[in-house]
Amino acid sequence: MAFKNQVFELLQQGLEEKPELFLIDFSISDANKIMVTLDGDHGVTLQDCIDISRAIEHNLDREEVDFSLEVASAGVSTPLKSIRQYKKNIGRVLKVKTNSEQFEATLESVSEEAITLTWTAREPKKVGKGKETVQKKVEIPLSDIKEAIVIIIF
């Protein structure tokens, strides 16, 4: 069995034991550096990373293949990649880039095909002078999203 397939199988077994966790990124470099990035429905703890690391490392033989292993959680500034990440961030402010536009708005809902963002804007009144506050809403197909990042507000 190829080394990458063996590592991926061990990773999947480790994730089966922790269904609240999910894989964001997995790669193995030419120098056998294994990189695993995880996220979780309720975040990722240090213990989660240790458990997944052990699930992989304790089932590989360094005598056969020398490797290094890094298991980490997706950082705050890491772009969202999976529907599961979008769902866990409903109600938070996202910065979303598409091919033609950029939005900074609250994630209202997520479906298998699209996300819905809402925000308020000040626009000129339809009648008379001045501006009024209006609610805006846009649905963006997931296929159109180039990058989506959670904005941390203090």
Buried (B, 14 or more C-beta within 10 A) or exposed (E): EEBEEBBBEBBEEBBEEBEEBBBBEBEBEEEBEBBBBBBBEEEBEEEBBEBBBEBBBEEBEEEEEEBEBEBBBBEEEBBBBBBBBBBBBEEEBBBBBBEEEEBEBBBBBBEEEBBBBEBEEEEEEEEEEEEEEEEEEBEBEBEBBEEBBBEEEE
